[in-house]
Amino acid sequence: MDWQQVIGLIAGGLISVSFIPQIWKLFKLKSAREISLPFTLLQLSGILMWLFYGIILSLSAVIVTNIFNAILISLIIYAKAKYGK
Amino acid sequence: MDWQQVIGLIAGGLISVSFIPQIWKLFKLKSAREISLPFTLLQLSGILMWLFYGIILSLSAVIVTNIFNAILISLIIYAKAKYGK
């Protein structure tokens, strides 16, 4: 892996890791009133499009991190559905 | 601009646009208790790293959309500082 892809992995990794404290907070508070549903759905759409972009340009960092991001934002959507009233 | 960069612009554009209803919601509710501060700061770090990645690989879609994302996530950090108790 070249160093540019390492930069991409760090970038994508930071985005992926960022979702974890947010998911933790929503499930701990059992509340997601302040989370915008359009935010979560547009994030998921954008993440899936980045995944497609990564595939067509063979950018491994973009592909790997956006697979994780799709799973993590889905957990936020689940929290919103469960606790978002 | 080639069609791959158009896919990237749509992907990044969806992520950028996603922040708008979230910012709107926090300022309307005047509350950001459920927003995780580590989430916002890690997002900003990741966005700045994607910007760097876009610059070193000359990916125009990555550069343009991550400039917008950096500004938008900064507004969420501001909302968290102001309303996050």
Backbone of each chain as nested JSON, in Angstrom:
{
  "chains": [
    {"id": "A", "residues": [
      {"number": 1, "name": "MET", "atoms": {"N": [0.848, -1.207, 0.0], "CA": [0.0, 0.0, 0.0], "C": [0.879, 1.251, 0.0]}},
      {"number": 2, "name": "ASP", "atoms": {"N": [0.586, 2.184, -0.895], "CA": [1.399, 3.406, -0.939], "C": [0.959, 4.393, 0.155]}},
      {"number": 3, "name": "TRP", "atoms": {"N": [1.813, 5.393, 0.372], "CA": [1.564, 6.28, 1.513], "C": [0.293, 7.118, 1.348]}},
      {"number": 4, "name": "GLN", "atoms": {"N": [-0.089, 7.385, 0.108], "CA": [-1.337, 8.134, -0.094], "C": [-2.537, 7.334, 0.432]}},
      {"number": 5, "name": "GLN", "atoms": {"N": [-2.498, 6.005, 0.187], "CA": [-3.604, 5.186, 0.687], "C": [-3.581, 5.098, 2.207]}},
      {"number": 6, "name": "VAL", "atoms": {"N": [-2.386, 5.226, 2.81], "CA": [-2.296, 5.263, 4.27], "C": [-2.968, 6.535, 4.806]}},
      {"number": 7, "name": "ILE", "atoms": {"N": [-2.713, 7.672, 4.135], "CA": [-3.391, 8.93, 4.511], "C": [-4.908, 8.75, 4.403]}},
      {"number": 8, "name": "GLY", "atoms": {"N": [-5.34, 8.119, 3.333], "CA": [-6.777, 7.868, 3.139], "C": [-7.344, 6.971, 4.221]}},
      {"number": 9, "name": "LEU", "atoms": {"N": [-6.574, 5.968, 4.616], "CA": [-7.041, 5.064, 5.685], "C": [-7.151, 5.794, 7.014]}},
      {"number": 10, "name": "ILE", "atoms": {"N": [-6.2, 6.699, 7.288], "CA": [-6.275, 7.491, 8.527], "C": [-7.51, 8.396, 8.477]}},
      {"number": 11, "name": "ALA", "atoms": {"N": [-7.697, 9.063, 7.334], "CA": [-8.854, 9.955, 7.172], "C": [-10.16, 9.185, 7.367]}},
      {"number": 12, "name": "GLY", "atoms": {"N": [-10.304, 8.103, 6.62], "CA": [-11.526, 7.305, 6.706], "C": [-11.67, 6.661, 8.077]}},
      {"number": 13, "name": "GLY", "atoms": {"N": [-10.54, 6.262, 8.655], "CA": [-10.563, 5.652, 9.983], "C": [-11.053, 6.633, 11.04]}},
      {"number": 14, "name": "LEU", "atoms": {"N": [-10.622, 7.9, 10.934], "CA": [-11.085, 8.927, 11.876], "C": [-12.596, 9.116, 11.754]}},
      {"number": 15, "name": "ILE", "atoms": {"N": [-13.1, 9.151, 10.516], "CA": [-14.547, 9.293, 10.302], "C": [-15.282, 8.078, 10.887]}},
      {"number": 16, "name": "SER", "atoms": {"N": [-14.748, 6.876, 10.608], "CA": [-15.396, 5.664, 11.125], "C": [-15.429, 5.684, 12.657]}},
      {"number": 17, "name": "VAL", "atoms": {"N": [-14.263, 5.948, 13.265], "CA": [-14.169, 5.938, 14.727], "C": [-15.076, 7.007, 15.335]}},
      {"number": 18, "name": "SER", "atoms": {"N": [-15.248, 8.128, 14.618], "CA": [-16.064, 9.226, 15.156], "C": [-17.484, 8.772, 15.485]}},
      {"number": 19, "name": "PHE", "atoms": {"N": [-18.008, 7.831, 14.687], "CA": [-19.401, 7.41, 14.89], "C": [-19.578, 6.638, 16.205]}},
      {"number": 20, "name": "ILE", "atoms": {"N": [-18.485, 6.024, 16.701], "CA": [-18.629, 5.145, 17.873], "C": [-19.085, 5.904, 19.131]}},
      {"number": 21, "name": "PRO", "atoms": {"N": [-18.412, 7.039, 19.508], "CA": [-18.932, 7.752, 20.694], "C": [-20.344, 8.302, 20.48]}},
      {"number": 22, "name": "GLN", "atoms": {"N": [-20.691, 8.627, 19.226], "CA": [-22.053, 9.125, 18.965], "C": [-23.083, 8.02, 19.15]}},
      {"number": 23, "name": "ILE", "atoms": {"N": [-22.775, 6.83, 18.652], "CA": [-23.685, 5.688, 18.831], "C": [-23.815, 5.373, 20.316]}},
      {"number": 24, "name": "TRP", "atoms": {"N": [-22.672, 5.32, 21.004], "CA": [-22.634, 5.04, 22.441], "C": [-23.538, 6.025, 23.207]}},
      {"number": 25, "name": "LYS", "atoms": {"N": [-23.404, 7.304, 22.862], "CA": [-24.161, 8.351, 23.574], "C": [-25.669, 8.17, 23.397]}},
      {"number": 26, "name": "LEU", "atoms": {"N": [-26.098, 7.893, 22.17], "CA": [-27.534, 7.757, 21.914], "C": [-28.117, 6.556, 22.651]}},
      {"number": 27, "name": "PHE", "atoms": {"N": [-27.372, 5.432, 22.668], "CA": [-27.891, 4.236, 23.332], "C": [-27.821, 4.382, 24.85]}},
      {"number": 28, "name": "LYS", "atoms": {"N": [-26.856, 5.165, 25.344], "CA": [-26.753, 5.406, 26.782], "C": [-27.891, 6.33, 27.243]}},
      {"number": 29, "name": "LEU", "atoms": {"N": [-28.124, 7.404, 26.485], "CA": [-29.192, 8.355, 26.832], "C": [-30.575, 7.781, 26.523]}},
      {"number": 30, "name": "LYS", "atoms": {"N": [-30.613, 6.765, 25.672], "CA": [-31.881, 6.239, 25.141], "C": [-32.74, 7.377, 24.578]}},
      {"number": 31, "name": "SER", "atoms": {"N": [-32.072, 8.262, 23.868], "CA": [-32.753, 9.416, 23.289], "C": [-32.017, 9.834, 22.011]}},
      {"number": 32, "name": "ALA", "atoms": {"N": [-32.801, 10.14, 20.969], "CA": [-32.192, 10.612, 19.717], "C": [-33.068, 11.703, 19.113]}},
      {"number": 33, "name": "ARG", "atoms": {"N": [-33.663, 12.488, 20.003], "CA": [-34.574, 13.549, 19.585], "C": [-33.842, 14.616, 18.77]}},
      {"number": 34, "name": "GLU", "atoms": {"N": [-32.582, 14.891, 19.152], "CA": [-31.83, 15.966, 18.496], "C": [-31.173, 15.533, 17.191]}},
      {"number": 35, "name": "ILE", "atoms": {"N": [-31.17, 14.233, 16.937], "CA": [-30.568, 13.747, 15.69], "C": [-31.565, 13.947, 14.557]}},
      {"number": 36, "name": "SER", "atoms": {"N": [-31.102, 14.554, 13.468], "CA": [-31.966, 14.793, 12.318], "C": [-32.028, 13.534, 11.453]}},
      {"number": 37, "name": "LEU", "atoms": {"N": [-33.258, 13.058, 11.183], "CA": [-33.403, 11.875, 10.328], "C": [-32.848, 12.13, 8.916]}},
      {"number": 38, "name": "PRO", "atoms": {"N": [-33.164, 13.303, 8.291], "CA": [-32.542, 13.561, 6.982], "C": [-31.003, 13.527, 7.035]}},
      {"number": 39, "name": "PHE", "atoms": {"N": [-30.413, 14.016, 8.143], "CA": [-28.952, 13.936, 8.302], "C": [-28.484, 12.49, 8.159]}},
      {"number": 40, "name": "THR", "atoms": {"N": [-29.13, 11.579, 8.895], "CA": [-28.668, 10.188, 8.906], "C": [-28.877, 9.525, 7.535]}},
      {"number": 41, "name": "LEU", "atoms": {"N": [-30.022, 9.816, 6.898], "CA": [-30.309, 9.166, 5.611], "C": [-29.425, 9.719, 4.49]}},
      {"number": 42, "name": "LEU", "atoms": {"N": [-29.164, 11.028, 4.524], "CA": [-28.264, 11.619, 3.521], "C": [-26.83, 11.148, 3.744]}},
      {"number": 43, "name": "GLN", "atoms": {"N": [-26.431, 11.001, 5.023], "CA": [-25.096, 10.449, 5.309], "C": [-24.972, 9.051, 4.706]}},
      {"number": 44, "name": "LEU", "atoms": {"N": [-25.982, 8.213, 4.936], "CA": [-25.936, 6.842, 4.403], "C": [-25.852, 6.866, 2.878]}},
      {"number": 45, "name": "SER", "atoms": {"N": [-26.667, 7.719, 2.243], "CA": [-26.628, 7.829, 0.77], "C": [-25.241, 8.256, 0.298]}},
      {"number": 46, "name": "GLY", "atoms": {"N": [-24.671, 9.263, 0.968], "CA": [-23.34, 9.756, 0.591], "C": [-22.27, 8.694, 0.791]}},
      {"number": 47, "name": "ILE", "atoms": {"N": [-22.349, 7.97, 1.896], "CA": [-21.381, 6.91, 2.191], "C": [-21.44, 5.822, 1.117]}},
      {"number": 48, "name": "LEU", "atoms": {"N": [-22.657, 5.446, 0.714], "CA": [-22.794, 4.412, -0.319], "C": [-22.251, 4.909, -1.668]}},
      {"number": 49, "name": "MET", "atoms": {"N": [-22.441, 6.213, -1.938], "CA": [-21.885, 6.78, -3.171], "C": [-20.361, 6.846, -3.104]}},
      {"number": 50, "name": "TRP", "atoms": {"N": [-19.779, 7.17, -1.942], "CA": [-18.315, 7.142, -1.787], "C": [-17.784, 5.73, -1.99]}},
      {"number": 51, "name": "LEU", "atoms": {"N": [-18.534, 4.754, -1.495], "CA": [-18.141, 3.354, -1.677], "C": [-18.064, 3.029, -3.177]}},
      {"number": 52, "name": "PHE", "atoms": {"N": [-19.087, 3.458, -3.914], "CA": [-19.127, 3.26, -5.365], "C": [-17.945, 3.98, -6.036]}},
      {"number": 53, "name": "TYR", "atoms": {"N": [-17.689, 5.213, -5.602], "CA": [-16.555, 6.008, -6.105], "C": [-15.24, 5.278, -5.859]}},
      {"number": 54, "name": "GLY", "atoms": {"N": [-15.089, 4.737, -4.646], "CA": [-13.877, 3.99, -4.303], "C": [-13.71, 2.762, -5.184]}},
      {"number": 55, "name": "ILE", "atoms": {"N": [-14.835, 2.095, -5.468], "CA": [-14.773, 0.882, -6.295], "C": [-14.365, 1.232, -7.728]}},
      {"number": 56, "name": "ILE", "atoms": {"N": [-15.002, 2.27, -8.303], "CA": [-14.698, 2.582, -9.722], "C": [-13.287, 3.141, -9.9]}},
      {"number": 57, "name": "LEU", "atoms": {"N": [-12.737, 3.784, -8.833], "CA": [-11.371, 4.314, -8.952], "C": [-10.349, 3.414, -8.257]}},
      {"number": 58, "name": "SER", "atoms": {"N": [-10.803, 2.258, -7.744], "CA": [-9.912, 1.316, -7.042], "C": [-9.113, 1.98, -5.916]}},
      {"number": 59, "name": "LEU", "atoms": {"N": [-9.831, 2.776, -5.099], "CA": [-9.189, 3.437, -3.96], "C": [-9.483, 2.606, -2.708]}},
      {"number": 60, "name": "SER", "atoms": {"N": [-8.512, 1.8, -2.302], "CA": [-8.766, 0.82, -1.24], "C": [-9.174, 1.49, 0.07]}},
      {"number": 61, "name": "ALA", "atoms": {"N": [-8.558, 2.621, 0.404], "CA": [-8.887, 3.301, 1.662], "C": [-10.348, 3.761, 1.657]}},
      {"number": 62, "name": "VAL", "atoms": {"N": [-10.79, 4.256, 0.511], "CA": [-12.169, 4.746, 0.394], "C": [-13.146, 3.577, 0.516]}},
      {"number": 63, "name": "ILE", "atoms": {"N": [-12.801, 2.462, -0.095], "CA": [-13.688, 1.292, -0.067], "C": [-13.828, 0.751, 1.359]}},
      {"number": 64, "name": "VAL", "atoms": {"N": [-12.685, 0.461, 1.984], "CA": [-12.694, -0.19, 3.303], "C": [-13.409, 0.673, 4.342]}},
      {"number": 65, "name": "THR", "atoms": {"N": [-13.039, 1.96, 4.406], "CA": [-13.592, 2.79, 5.474], "C": [-15.081, 3.06, 5.25]}},
      {"number": 66, "name": "ASN", "atoms": {"N": [-15.496, 3.134, 3.984], "CA": [-16.92, 3.411, 3.758], "C": [-17.81, 2.193, 3.989]}},
      {"number": 67, "name": "ILE", "atoms": {"N": [-17.241, 1.002, 3.929], "CA": [-18.009, -0.182, 4.35], "C": [-18.301, -0.079, 5.853]}},
      {"number": 68, "name": "PHE", "atoms": {"N": [-17.27, 0.254, 6.644], "CA": [-17.479, 0.443, 8.087], "C": [-18.476, 1.576, 8.354]}},
      {"number": 69, "name": "ASN", "atoms": {"N": [-18.301, 2.701, 7.626], "CA": [-19.175, 3.857, 7.855], "C": [-20.64, 3.526, 7.57]}},
      {"number": 70, "name": "ALA", "atoms": {"N": [-20.88, 2.715, 6.549], "CA": [-22.26, 2.334, 6.22], "C": [-22.887, 1.55, 7.375]}},
      {"number": 71, "name": "ILE", "atoms": {"N": [-22.102, 0.662, 7.973], "CA": [-22.61, -0.118, 9.107], "C": [-22.873, 0.793, 10.307]}},
      {"number": 72, "name": "LEU", "atoms": {"N": [-21.921, 1.7, 10.573], "CA": [-22.022, 2.548, 11.767], "C": [-23.168, 3.554, 11.653]}},
      {"number": 73, "name": "ILE", "atoms": {"N": [-23.336, 4.18, 10.484], "CA": [-24.445, 5.134, 10.343], "C": [-25.78, 4.388, 10.408]}},
      {"number": 74, "name": "SER", "atoms": {"N": [-25.801, 3.126, 9.995], "CA": [-27.028, 2.332, 10.108], "C": [-27.418, 2.146, 11.57]}},
      {"number": 75, "name": "LEU", "atoms": {"N": [-26.421, 2.034, 12.45], "CA": [-26.713, 1.932, 13.884], "C": [-27.309, 3.238, 14.415]}},
      {"number": 76, "name": "ILE", "atoms": {"N": [-26.854, 4.373, 13.877], "CA": [-27.433, 5.666, 14.284], "C": [-28.866, 5.778, 13.765]}},
      {"number": 77, "name": "ILE", "atoms": {"N": [-29.11, 5.3, 12.55], "CA": [-30.48, 5.293, 12.012], "C": [-31.376, 4.407, 12.888]}},
      {"number": 78, "name": "TYR", "atoms": {"N": [-30.83, 3.273, 13.331], "CA": [-31.583, 2.384, 14.221], "C": [-31.899, 3.098, 15.546]}},
      {"number": 79, "name": "ALA", "atoms": {"N": [-30.91, 3.782, 16.096], "CA": [-31.127, 4.537, 17.344], "C": [-32.191, 5.611, 17.151]}},
      {"number": 80, "name": "LYS", "atoms": {"N": [-32.144, 6.291, 16.001], "CA": [-33.134, 7.334, 15.701], "C": [-34.537, 6.712, 15.613]}},
      {"number": 81, "name": "ALA", "atoms": {"N": [-34.64, 5.564, 14.949], "CA": [-35.937, 4.889, 14.811], "C": [-36.459, 4.456, 16.175]}},
      {"number": 82, "name": "LYS", "atoms": {"N": [-35.558, 4.016, 17.06], "CA": [-35.949, 3.458, 18.36], "C": [-36.208, 4.555, 19.4]}},
      {"number": 83, "name": "TYR", "atoms": {"N": [-35.375, 5.598, 19.395], "CA": [-35.418, 6.601, 20.473], "C": [-35.757, 8.009, 19.982]}},
      {"number": 84, "name": "GLY", "atoms": {"N": [-35.995, 8.175, 18.688], "CA": [-36.077, 9.529, 18.124], "C": [-37.443, 10.175, 18.24]}},
      {"number": 85, "name": "LYS", "atoms": {"N": [-38.375, 9.495, 18.805], "CA": [-39.801, 9.867, 18.888], "C": [-40.312, 10.549, 17.59]}}
    ]},
    {"id": "B", "residues": [
      {"number": 1, "name": "MET", "atoms": {"N": [-14.501, 17.641, -16.583], "CA": [-14.535, 16.718, -15.444], "C": [-15.04, 15.342, -15.901]}},
      {"number": 2, "name": "ASP", "atoms": {"N": [-14.343, 14.293, -15.533], "CA": [-14.779, 12.964, -15.967], "C": [-15.925, 12.454, -15.076]}},
      {"number": 3, "name": "TRP", "atoms": {"N": [-16.58, 11.394, -15.537], "CA": [-17.794, 10.951, -14.847], "C": [-17.491, 10.412, -13.449]}},
      {"number": 4, "name": "GLN", "atoms": {"N": [-16.274, 9.879, -13.234], "CA": [-15.938, 9.405, -11.889], "C": [-15.939, 10.566, -10.894]}},
      {"number": 5, "name": "GLN", "atoms": {"N": [-15.424, 11.722, -11.34], "CA": [-15.41, 12.878, -10.441], "C": [-16.834, 13.379, -10.187]}},
      {"number": 6, "name": "VAL", "atoms": {"N": [-17.723, 13.175, -11.175], "CA": [-19.134, 13.539, -10.968], "C": [-19.742, 12.654, -9.872]}},
      {"number": 7, "name": "ILE", "atoms": {"N": [-19.43, 11.345, -9.897], "CA": [-19.888, 10.426, -8.841], "C": [-19.354, 10.901, -7.479]}},
      {"number": 8, "name": "GLY", "atoms": {"N": [-18.093, 11.282, -7.457], "CA": [-17.484, 11.787, -6.218], "C": [-18.156, 13.061, -5.731]}},
      {"number": 9, "name": "LEU", "atoms": {"N": [-18.498, 13.94, -6.67], "CA": [-19.175, 15.195, -6.291], "C": [-20.561, 14.913, -5.718]}},
      {"number": 10, "name": "ILE", "atoms": {"N": [-21.262, 13.931, -6.315], "CA": [-22.582, 13.569, -5.78], "C": [-22.416, 12.988, -4.372]}},
      {"number": 11, "name": "ALA", "atoms": {"N": [-21.441, 12.087, -4.216], "CA": [-21.185, 11.47, -2.908], "C": [-20.859, 12.532, -1.862]}},
      {"number": 12, "name": "GLY", "atoms": {"N": [-19.884, 13.36, -2.179], "CA": [-19.473, 14.401, -1.23], "C": [-20.573, 15.427, -1.021]}},
      {"number": 13, "name": "GLY", "atoms": {"N": [-21.315, 15.712, -2.099], "CA": [-22.419, 16.668, -1.989], "C": [-23.503, 16.161, -1.052]}},
      {"number": 14, "name": "LEU", "atoms": {"N": [-23.806, 14.858, -1.116], "CA": [-24.802, 14.273, -0.207], "C": [-24.339, 14.391, 1.251]}},
      {"number": 15, "name": "ILE", "atoms": {"N": [-23.045, 14.126, 1.491], "CA": [-22.505, 14.255, 2.854], "C": [-22.596, 15.721, 3.307]}},
      {"number": 16, "name": "SER", "atoms": {"N": [-22.19, 16.636, 2.416], "CA": [-22.243, 18.065, 2.771], "C": [-23.669, 18.492, 3.094]}},
      {"number": 17, "name": "VAL", "atoms": {"N": [-24.607, 18.146, 2.193], "CA": [-26.003, 18.56, 2.375], "C": [-26.58, 17.941, 3.65]}},
      {"number": 18, "name": "SER", "atoms": {"N": [-26.115, 16.74, 4.005], "CA": [-26.651, 16.05, 5.195], "C": [-26.486, 16.885, 6.454]}},
      {"number": 19, "name": "PHE", "atoms": {"N": [-25.39, 17.645, 6.534], "CA": [-25.127, 18.412, 7.755], "C": [-26.149, 19.539, 7.958]}},
      {"number": 20, "name": "ILE", "atoms": {"N": [-26.747, 20.014, 6.842], "CA": [-27.615, 21.197, 6.944], "C": [-28.843, 20.953, 7.836]}},
      {"number": 21, "name": "PRO", "atoms": {"N": [-29.635, 19.864, 7.601], "CA": [-30.772, 19.651, 8.512], "C": [-30.325, 19.384, 9.962]}},
      {"number": 22, "name": "GLN", "atoms": {"N": [-29.13, 18.799, 10.139], "CA": [-28.64, 18.564, 11.505], "C": [-28.308, 19.886, 12.206]}},
      {"number": 23, "name": "ILE", "atoms": {"N": [-27.651, 20.791, 11.472], "CA": [-27.332, 22.11, 12.039], "C": [-28.624, 22.855, 12.358]}},
      {"number": 24, "name": "TRP", "atoms": {"N": [-29.54, 22.822, 11.387], "CA": [-30.836, 23.483, 11.557], "C": [-31.534, 22.992, 12.826]}},
      {"number": 25, "name": "LYS", "atoms": {"N": [-31.544, 21.665, 12.996], "CA": [-32.25, 21.068, 14.135], "C": [-31.653, 21.528, 15.463]}},
      {"number": 26, "name": "LEU", "atoms": {"N": [-30.338, 21.534, 15.561], "CA": [-29.681, 21.915, 16.822], "C": [-29.957, 23.378, 17.162]}},
      {"number": 27, "name": "PHE", "atoms": {"N": [-29.918, 24.258, 16.15], "CA": [-30.144, 25.68, 16.424], "C": [-31.626, 25.959, 16.692]}},
      {"number": 28, "name": "LYS", "atoms": {"N": [-32.495, 25.142, 16.092], "CA": [-33.93, 25.318, 16.349], "C": [-34.27, 24.851, 17.769]}},
      {"number": 29, "name": "LEU", "atoms": {"N": [-33.768, 23.689, 18.144], "CA": [-34.024, 23.143, 19.485], "C": [-33.239, 23.903, 20.566]}},
      {"number": 30, "name": "LYS", "atoms": {"N": [-32.197, 24.602, 20.156], "CA": [-31.239, 25.216, 21.085], "C": [-30.75, 24.189, 22.106]}},
      {"number": 31, "name": "SER", "atoms": {"N": [-30.457, 23.017, 21.615], "CA": [-29.997, 21.922, 22.466], "C": [-29.082, 21.002, 21.656]}},
      {"number": 32, "name": "ALA", "atoms": {"N": [-27.97, 20.601, 22.263], "CA": [-27.061, 19.666, 21.59], "C": [-26.513, 18.66, 22.603]}},
      {"number": 33, "name": "ARG", "atoms": {"N": [-27.371, 18.325, 23.567], "CA": [-26.987, 17.418, 24.65], "C": [-26.649, 16.026, 24.106]}},
      {"number": 34, "name": "GLU", "atoms": {"N": [-27.392, 15.601, 23.073], "CA": [-27.217, 14.238, 22.553], "C": [-26.061, 14.126, 21.564]}},
      {"number": 35, "name": "ILE", "atoms": {"N": [-25.532, 15.275, 21.135], "CA": [-24.404, 15.243, 20.192], "C": [-23.128, 14.954, 20.976]}},
      {"number": 36, "name": "SER", "atoms": {"N": [-22.362, 13.971, 20.502], "CA": [-21.109, 13.608, 21.155], "C": [-19.996, 14.553, 20.698]}},
      {"number": 37, "name": "LEU", "atoms": {"N": [-19.321, 15.206, 21.648], "CA": [-18.207, 16.1, 21.291], "C": [-17.09, 15.331, 20.573]}},
      {"number": 38, "name": "PRO", "atoms": {"N": [-16.676, 14.137, 21.085], "CA": [-15.665, 13.373, 20.329], "C": [-16.103, 13.073, 18.892]}},
      {"number": 39, "name": "PHE", "atoms": {"N": [-17.417, 12.818, 18.683], "CA": [-17.927, 12.608, 17.316], "C": [-17.591, 13.805, 16.442]}},
      {"number": 40, "name": "THR", "atoms": {"N": [-17.91, 14.993, 16.921], "CA": [-17.724, 16.191, 16.092], "C": [-16.232, 16.466, 15.833]}},
      {"number": 41, "name": "LEU", "atoms": {"N": [-15.398, 16.277, 16.862], "CA": [-13.973, 16.587, 16.703], "C": [-13.274, 15.552, 15.818]}},
      {"number": 42, "name": "LEU", "atoms": {"N": [-13.673, 14.276, 15.962], "CA": [-13.098, 13.236, 15.097], "C": [-13.567, 13.414, 13.653]}},
      {"number": 43, "name": "GLN", "atoms": {"N": [-14.837, 13.828, 13.481], "CA": [-15.33, 14.128, 12.13], "C": [-14.487, 15.232, 11.489]}},
      {"number": 44, "name": "LEU", "atoms": {"N": [-14.248, 16.315, 12.245], "CA": [-13.45, 17.424, 11.712], "C": [-12.043, 16.937, 11.349]}},
      {"number": 45, "name": "SER", "atoms": {"N": [-11.435, 16.149, 12.217], "CA": [-10.092, 15.619, 11.93], "C": [-10.105, 14.77, 10.667]}},
      {"number": 46, "name": "GLY", "atoms": {"N": [-11.097, 13.898, 10.549], "CA": [-11.195, 13.032, 9.371], "C": [-11.425, 13.832, 8.101]}},
      {"number": 47, "name": "ILE", "atoms": {"N": [-12.285, 14.851, 8.189], "CA": [-12.574, 15.703, 7.03], "C": [-11.303, 16.419, 6.565]}},
      {"number": 48, "name": "LEU", "atoms": {"N": [-10.517, 16.933, 7.518], "CA": [-9.278, 17.625, 7.151], "C": [-8.27, 16.653, 6.531]}},
      {"number": 49, "name": "MET", "atoms": {"N": [-8.261, 15.407, 7.024], "CA": [-7.382, 14.398, 6.433], "C": [-7.849, 14.013, 5.03]}},
      {"number": 50, "name": "TRP", "atoms": {"N": [-9.18, 13.924, 4.799], "CA": [-9.695, 13.665, 3.443], "C": [-9.322, 14.805, 2.505]}},
      {"number": 51, "name": "LEU", "atoms": {"N": [-9.368, 16.018, 3.032], "CA": [-8.984, 17.186, 2.231], "C": [-7.525, 17.042, 1.782]}},
      {"number": 52, "name": "PHE", "atoms": {"N": [-6.661, 16.658, 2.713], "CA": [-5.24, 16.442, 2.416], "C": [-5.084, 15.312, 1.384]}},
      {"number": 53, "name": "TYR", "atoms": {"N": [-5.84, 14.233, 1.581], "CA": [-5.836, 13.094, 0.65], "C": [-6.25, 13.548, -0.752]}},
      {"number": 54, "name": "GLY", "atoms": {"N": [-7.298, 14.354, -0.808], "CA": [-7.767, 14.869, -2.099], "C": [-6.713, 15.727, -2.782]}},
      {"number": 55, "name": "ILE", "atoms": {"N": [-6.013, 16.528, -1.976], "CA": [-4.973, 17.412, -2.529], "C": [-3.809, 16.586, -3.089]}},
      {"number": 56, "name": "ILE", "atoms": {"N": [-3.333, 15.59, -2.306], "CA": [-2.159, 14.832, -2.771], "C": [-2.481, 13.94, -3.971]}},
      {"number": 57, "name": "LEU", "atoms": {"N": [-3.747, 13.512, -4.101], "CA": [-4.12, 12.683, -5.251], "C": [-4.845, 13.483, -6.34]}},
      {"number": 58, "name": "SER", "atoms": {"N": [-4.953, 14.811, -6.144], "CA": [-5.631, 15.698, -7.117], "C": [-7.042, 15.223, -7.452]}},
      {"number": 59, "name": "LEU", "atoms": {"N": [-7.798, 14.879, -6.4], "CA": [-9.182, 14.435, -6.592], "C": [-10.104, 15.623, -6.31]}},
      {"number": 60, "name": "SER", "atoms": {"N": [-10.558, 16.286, -7.38], "CA": [-11.272, 17.561, -7.207], "C": [-12.545, 17.405, -6.383]}},
      {"number": 61, "name": "ALA", "atoms": {"N": [-13.267, 16.291, -6.58], "CA": [-14.51, 16.092, -5.837], "C": [-14.232, 15.98, -4.337]}},
      {"number": 62, "name": "VAL", "atoms": {"N": [-13.149, 15.305, -3.99], "CA": [-12.792, 15.128, -2.58], "C": [-12.398, 16.47, -1.964]}},
      {"number": 63, "name": "ILE", "atoms": {"N": [-11.656, 17.264, -2.731], "CA": [-11.193, 18.563, -2.226], "C": [-12.376, 19.493, -1.975]}},
      {"number": 64, "name": "VAL", "atoms": {"N": [-13.185, 19.684, -3.008], "CA": [-14.277, 20.674, -2.934], "C": [-15.263, 20.325, -1.819]}},
      {"number": 65, "name": "THR", "atoms": {"N": [-15.706, 19.063, -1.79], "CA": [-16.753, 18.718, -0.83], "C": [-16.214, 18.738, 0.599]}},
      {"number": 66, "name": "ASN", "atoms": {"N": [-14.941, 18.405, 0.784], "CA": [-14.419, 18.402, 2.151], "C": [-14.137, 19.804, 2.688]}},
      {"number": 67, "name": "ILE", "atoms": {"N": [-13.956, 20.768, 1.799], "CA": [-13.884, 22.162, 2.265], "C": [-15.245, 22.555, 2.859]}},
      {"number": 68, "name": "PHE", "atoms": {"N": [-16.324, 22.235, 2.129], "CA": [-17.673, 22.521, 2.654], "C": [-17.916, 21.761, 3.966]}},
      {"number": 69, "name": "ASN", "atoms": {"N": [-17.529, 20.472, 3.993], "CA": [-17.78, 19.659, 5.184], "C": [-17.059, 20.208, 6.412]}},
      {"number": 70, "name": "ALA", "atoms": {"N": [-15.854, 20.729, 6.205], "CA": [-15.099, 21.298, 7.328], "C": [-15.843, 22.494, 7.921]}},
      {"number": 71, "name": "ILE", "atoms": {"N": [-16.418, 23.326, 7.037], "CA": [-17.166, 24.5, 7.504], "C": [-18.428, 24.049, 8.246]}},
      {"number": 72, "name": "LEU", "atoms": {"N": [-19.13, 23.058, 7.659], "CA": [-20.418, 22.636, 8.224], "C": [-20.239, 21.927, 9.569]}},
      {"number": 73, "name": "ILE", "atoms": {"N": [-19.239, 21.045, 9.682], "CA": [-19.038, 20.368, 10.962], "C": [-18.583, 21.379, 12.022]}},
      {"number": 74, "name": "SER", "atoms": {"N": [-17.909, 22.447, 11.598], "CA": [-17.515, 23.496, 12.551], "C": [-18.745, 24.175, 13.14]}},
      {"number": 75, "name": "LEU", "atoms": {"N": [-19.798, 24.302, 12.339], "CA": [-21.046, 24.887, 12.857], "C": [-21.691, 23.954, 13.894]}},
      {"number": 76, "name": "ILE", "atoms": {"N": [-21.553, 22.631, 13.69], "CA": [-22.085, 21.676, 14.674], "C": [-21.25, 21.745, 15.958]}},
      {"number": 77, "name": "ILE", "atoms": {"N": [-19.932, 21.899, 15.817], "CA": [-19.071, 22.063, 17.001], "C": [-19.468, 23.336, 17.753]}},
      {"number": 78, "name": "TYR", "atoms": {"N": [-19.764, 24.384, 17.01], "CA": [-20.205, 25.645, 17.629], "C": [-21.52, 25.426, 18.395]}},
      {"number": 79, "name": "ALA", "atoms": {"N": [-22.465, 24.707, 17.746], "CA": [-23.745, 24.416, 18.411], "C": [-23.528, 23.589, 19.671]}},
      {"number": 80, "name": "LYS", "atoms": {"N": [-22.604, 22.632, 19.599], "CA": [-22.315, 21.8, 20.777], "C": [-21.732, 22.657, 21.894]}},
      {"number": 81, "name": "ALA", "atoms": {"N": [-20.819, 23.585, 21.539], "CA": [-20.205, 24.463, 22.541], "C": [-21.252, 25.376, 23.187]}},
      {"number": 82, "name": "LYS", "atoms": {"N": [-22.218, 25.811, 22.362], "CA": [-23.208, 26.788, 22.824], "C": [-24.359, 26.134, 23.569]}},
      {"number": 83, "name": "TYR", "atoms": {"N": [-24.823, 24.977, 23.102], "CA": [-26.04, 24.369, 23.619], "C": [-25.809, 22.988, 24.253]}},
      {"number": 84, "name": "GLY", "atoms": {"N": [-24.567, 22.523, 24.289], "CA": [-24.314, 21.134, 24.659], "C": [-24.255, 20.872, 26.151]}},
      {"number": 85, "name": "LYS", "atoms": {"N": [-24.468, 21.875, 26.937], "CA": [-24.308, 21.867, 28.406], "C": [-23.019, 21.189, 28.865]}}
    ]}
  ]
}
